[in-house]
Amino acid sequence: MISFGQRDDALEYKKREGAYGIIKNSEGLFLVVKDVDGNFYLIGGGIEEGEEPAEALSREAIEETGHKIRINEWIGIAENHWVSEKYPEWSQHNIGVFYHCDLLEQVALPTEIEPMLWVTLSDLEKHLFHKHQLYMVKQSLKS
């Protein structure tokens, strides 16, 4: 597993496992959600107790976009250690499982408020918050 971020052994990290979808449309744009600070995140999120990564990703996709997804292929696992600038007491250790996915039909209204956007790879390089997510996007382009 490839690792990103500098781990500070003086801090206690909250481990969070997540599943993320790399969704690319026919125009070569990637689907992301954008937070209020202008940061981009891949579709997906935390894996709940008893959930498989693919189940978590499917659930998160509906919550974030209102759309079903098709999970096509496992890409890999990567981790990121980081400390929020806004909330420095929140030391995070995120372990992400990444998949190639397709966006399917809308089945509900999103329950989360962040807007979804289709963006270029260049946009991802500038605004994707997590380094391990950008790394996996680039890995996905090799397969």
N, C-alpha and C positions, 0 to 999 in steps of 0.2 A: 504494500500500500504506500502510495506516495503521500508525503506530508508537507503542509504549508504552514507558515506562521512560526514565529519564535515562541517556544514554550518557556515561560518564566516559572522556574521551580518554586519560587517563593509564593506563587499564587495557587489557589485551589480552583481547578477547572470543573465546570459542569459539563459532563459528557452528554451529547445529544446526537442520536443516530437519526439520519434522515434519508429519504429517497427522493430523487430528482429526475425530471424528464427533460431531455434535450429534444425540443420540438422545432422542426424546421419546415417552413412552407415551400411551395413550388417556386417562389421568387428568391429563395435562399435566405430568408429572414428567420430569426429565432424568436420564440415566444418567451416573454419574461413578464414579471410583475414589477411595478415601480413603487417604491415607498415614498413617503412624504418628503424625505431628504434627497430624492432624486436617484437613489441607488436602485440597481436592478438585481433581481433574484430569479433563478430558474424556477419553473413550476415545480412544486413539491414541498416537502417539509417533514416534520418529525414523525417518526414511527412510534405508534402507541403500543403499549404492552399487549402482547399476543398477536400483533399484526406482522404480516410478512411485508418486506419492502415494497413489492409490487402492489399490494393492497393499500398500503399507506399512500403511495403515489397516486393511485386511482382516486382515492378519497380526497386527497389534497387538490387534485386537478379540478374536481367538481366544486370544492369549496372556493377555490381561487378564480376559476374561469366559468363555471357552470357547464363545462363540456366534459363528455367522456373522452378518454384517450385510449389508444391502442399501444400497448407496450410491445415493442418489436424485438429489441435486443439489449442484453446487458452490456454495458460499456466497461464498468470497473468501479473501484472503490478508492476514495481519496479522503484525507482528513485535513482539517484546518484548525489551528489554535489561534485564538484572537481575543482581544480585550476591547470592549466597546469604548469609544472615545466619549460617547454620551453618558454611559453607565460603566465607569471603570471598575466597579465592584463585580461586574458580570464577566468573569473569565469563561470563555467558551471553548470546548473541544468538540467540534462537529465532525462526525464520520458520515460521509455521504456515499450512497449507492446510486449509481447513475445508469440511465437507460435511454436508448433511442425510442422516441414515441411519435405517434401521429395524433393530431387533434381531430376528434370526431364530432358528432352532433351535440348541440346544446341540449341539456336535459333539465336544467334548473337555472335559477339566477345565482350568481356568485354570492356566497355568504361573507366573504372577506371584502374589504373596501378598496384595497389597492388595485389600480387599473392594470389591465394586461396590455402589452404592446408587442408589436412585431418590430424587431430591431436588427441592424447589421452586426457583423462580427466586430467591426470597428467600434460600434456603440458599446458592445459587450466589453471590449478591451478598455474602454474609458469608464464604464459605469457599473459593471458587474461587481458586486460587493465582495464576494468570496473568491479568493484565488483558486481554491480547489475546483470551484464550479467552472471558471474560465479554462483551467487546464483540461477538464473533462470535455468541455465543448470542443476544444482544439483536438483532443484525442478522437472525438467522434467524427471529425472530418477526415481522419486517416482511414476509417473503415468503410 
